[in-house]
Amino acid sequence: MARSTKEEALETRNRILDAAEEVFFTRGLAQSSLADVAVAADVTRGAIYWHFKNKSDLFEAMCERVRLPMETMMTTPGEKFVRDPLGHLRHTWIWLLRDVVDNPRSRRVLDIIFLKCELVDHNDPIWVRQRECHREGLENMRSILEEAVAMGQLPADLDTQLAVLSLHSSLVGLLTDWLFSPDSFDLKEVVEPLVDACLDGLRNAPSLRRKKA
């Protein structure tokens, strides 16, 4: 039985996305053209424009196939962590960093975003999506930390704004370091102690406490 036109169109779209992921990963976003993607996907440029308005639209669709770090922060905790906000945060970060190691697609897309994505137009959909995910993710992390404070898991005088910035910069820095040089250390081996070290800092660092009036 012949395949439907819809199935063929979906297959072509996915082939274009796979090719874009490989081309952007190899050459970087700015140095890649839709013609490069067309060659890699073995389709015409017209086929690309049938599915995507432009390179930004193609890039956004490619990113949508994985969960970005700060989108992960916006997920609702499962039943296991409803009364354990700090445990939810710990589990989420460990899962995210391990997934980058285990999932080649996540690794390539995040490599492109963190290391090979030259963003200059702040109105570009690529920039807008990342900025919104970043803002909402930080807000959600702060809400989780405030819940942890309310439940006595963190000090009552913790400055949650400083705590969020400290935690986020440390763990995103860890991810970026590994993407830049994955052979320099075993991310899966160090992720738990390093996440725990970050959380220990939130519990114990005097510099993260609110200053007394």
C-alpha positions as CSV (number, residue, x, y, z in Angstrom):
1,M,0.0,0.0,0.0
2,A,1.4,3.4,-1.0
3,R,2.1,5.8,1.8
4,S,0.0,8.8,2.2
5,T,1.2,12.3,1.2
6,K,0.9,13.3,4.9
7,E,3.3,10.5,5.9
8,E,5.8,11.5,3.2
9,A,5.6,15.1,4.2
10,L,6.3,14.2,7.8
11,E,9.3,12.1,6.8
12,T,10.7,14.9,4.7
13,R,10.2,17.4,7.6
14,N,12.0,15.1,10.0
15,R,14.8,14.5,7.5
16,I,15.3,18.3,7.2
17,L,15.4,18.7,11.0
18,D,17.9,15.9,11.3
19,A,20.1,17.5,8.7
20,A,19.8,20.9,10.2
21,E,20.8,19.5,13.6
22,E,23.9,18.0,12.0
23,V,24.8,21.0,9.9
24,F,24.4,23.5,12.7
25,F,26.4,21.3,15.1
26,T,29.2,20.9,12.6
27,R,29.4,24.5,11.2
28,G,27.6,26.7,13.8
29,L,24.4,28.5,13.2
30,A,25.8,31.7,11.6
31,Q,28.0,29.8,9.1
32,S,25.2,27.5,8.0
33,S,22.8,28.2,5.2
34,L,19.5,26.6,4.1
35,A,21.3,25.5,1.0
36,D,23.7,23.5,3.3
37,V,20.8,21.9,5.0
38,A,19.1,21.1,1.7
39,V,22.2,19.3,0.5
40,A,22.6,17.4,3.8
41,A,18.9,16.4,3.7
42,D,19.0,15.5,0.0
43,V,16.0,17.9,-0.7
44,T,15.5,21.1,-2.6
45,R,15.5,24.5,-0.9
46,G,11.9,24.7,-2.0
47,A,11.2,21.7,0.2
48,I,12.7,23.4,3.2
49,Y,10.6,26.6,2.5
50,W,7.5,24.4,2.3
51,H,8.0,23.3,5.9
52,F,9.8,26.3,7.4
53,K,9.6,30.0,6.9
54,N,13.3,30.7,7.3
55,K,16.4,29.5,9.2
56,S,15.1,30.9,12.5
57,D,11.9,28.9,12.1
58,L,13.9,25.8,11.2
59,F,16.2,26.3,14.2
60,E,13.2,26.8,16.6
61,A,11.6,23.6,15.3
62,M,14.8,21.7,15.8
63,C,15.1,23.0,19.4
64,E,11.5,22.0,20.1
65,R,12.4,18.4,19.7
66,V,14.4,18.5,23.0
67,R,13.7,20.1,26.3
68,L,15.8,23.1,27.1
69,P,17.4,23.3,30.5
70,M,15.2,26.1,31.8
71,E,12.1,24.4,30.3
72,T,12.9,21.4,32.5
73,M,12.8,23.7,35.5
74,M,9.2,24.6,34.6
75,T,7.9,21.0,34.9
76,T,5.5,20.1,37.7
77,P,7.0,17.9,40.4
78,G,5.8,14.3,40.5
79,E,3.9,12.9,43.5
80,K,7.2,11.7,45.0
81,F,8.4,15.3,45.4
82,V,5.2,17.2,46.2
83,R,6.4,17.6,49.8
84,D,10.1,17.7,48.9
85,P,10.8,20.7,46.8
86,L,14.6,20.5,47.3
87,G,14.5,16.8,46.3
88,H,12.6,17.8,43.2
89,L,15.1,20.4,42.3
90,R,18.0,18.0,42.9
91,H,16.3,15.2,40.9
92,T,15.6,17.6,38.0
93,W,19.1,18.9,37.6
94,I,20.7,15.4,37.9
95,W,18.2,14.0,35.3
96,L,18.9,17.0,32.9
97,L,22.7,16.7,33.1
98,R,22.6,12.9,32.7
99,D,20.2,13.1,29.8
100,V,22.7,15.3,27.9
101,V,25.2,12.5,28.2
102,D,22.8,9.7,27.2
103,N,20.8,11.5,24.5
104,P,22.8,12.4,21.4
105,R,20.0,14.8,20.2
106,S,19.9,16.7,23.4
107,R,23.7,16.9,23.5
108,R,23.9,18.2,19.9
109,V,21.1,20.8,20.3
110,L,22.5,22.1,23.6
111,D,26.0,22.2,22.1
112,I,24.6,24.4,19.3
113,I,22.7,26.7,21.7
114,F,25.5,27.2,24.2
115,L,28.6,27.1,21.9
116,K,27.6,27.6,18.3
117,C,24.6,30.0,18.3
118,E,25.6,33.6,17.5
119,L,22.6,35.6,18.4
120,V,22.6,39.3,17.5
121,D,19.0,40.1,16.7
122,H,17.1,40.3,20.0
123,N,13.8,40.1,18.2
124,D,14.8,36.8,16.5
125,P,12.4,33.9,17.6
126,I,15.5,31.9,18.7
127,W,16.6,34.7,21.1
128,V,13.0,35.3,22.3
129,R,12.4,31.6,23.1
130,Q,15.7,31.2,25.0
131,R,15.2,34.5,26.9
132,E,11.6,33.6,27.9
133,C,12.7,30.0,29.0
134,H,15.5,31.5,31.0
135,R,13.3,34.1,32.8
136,E,10.5,31.6,33.5
137,G,12.9,28.9,34.6
138,L,14.7,31.2,37.0
139,E,11.3,32.3,38.5
140,N,10.3,28.7,38.9
141,M,13.6,27.8,40.6
142,R,13.1,30.7,43.0
143,S,9.6,29.5,43.8
144,I,10.9,26.0,44.5
145,L,13.6,27.4,46.8
146,E,11.0,29.5,48.6
147,E,8.9,26.4,49.1
148,A,12.0,24.7,50.5
149,V,12.5,27.6,52.9
150,A,8.9,27.4,54.0
151,M,9.3,23.7,54.7
152,G,12.5,24.1,56.7
153,Q,14.8,22.5,54.1
154,L,16.7,25.7,53.7
155,P,17.6,28.6,56.1
156,A,14.8,31.0,56.8
157,D,17.0,33.9,56.0
158,L,18.2,32.6,52.6
159,D,18.3,35.2,49.9
160,T,16.5,33.2,47.3
161,Q,17.4,35.6,44.5
162,L,21.1,35.2,45.2
163,A,20.6,31.5,45.7
164,V,19.0,31.0,42.3
165,L,21.7,32.9,40.5
166,S,24.4,30.9,42.4
167,L,22.8,27.5,41.6
168,H,22.0,28.3,38.0
169,S,25.4,29.7,37.1
170,S,27.2,26.8,38.7
171,L,25.2,24.0,37.0
172,V,24.9,25.7,33.6
173,G,28.6,26.4,33.9
174,L,29.1,22.7,34.5
175,L,27.0,21.8,31.5
176,T,28.8,24.3,29.3
177,D,32.3,23.1,30.4
178,W,31.4,19.5,29.6
179,L,29.9,20.4,26.2
180,F,33.1,22.3,25.4
181,S,35.4,19.5,26.5
182,P,33.5,16.2,27.1
183,D,36.7,14.2,27.4
184,S,38.0,16.3,30.3
185,F,35.7,14.7,32.9
186,D,32.9,12.1,33.3
187,L,29.8,14.2,33.7
188,K,27.6,11.3,34.8
189,E,30.1,10.4,37.5
190,V,30.5,13.9,39.0
191,V,26.9,15.2,38.5
192,E,25.5,13.9,41.9
193,P,28.3,15.2,44.1
194,L,28.4,18.5,42.3
195,V,24.7,19.1,42.5
196,D,24.8,18.1,46.2
197,A,27.7,20.6,46.7
198,C,25.6,23.4,45.2
199,L,22.7,22.5,47.5
200,D,25.0,22.3,50.5
201,G,26.1,25.8,49.6
202,L,22.5,27.0,49.7
203,R,22.2,25.5,53.2
204,N,25.5,26.7,54.7
205,A,27.0,29.7,52.8
206,P,26.7,32.9,55.0
207,S,27.1,35.0,51.8
208,L,23.8,33.7,50.5
209,R,21.8,34.9,53.6
210,R,19.8,38.1,53.6
211,K,21.6,41.0,55.2
212,K,20.1,42.1,58.5
213,A,18.7,45.6,58.5
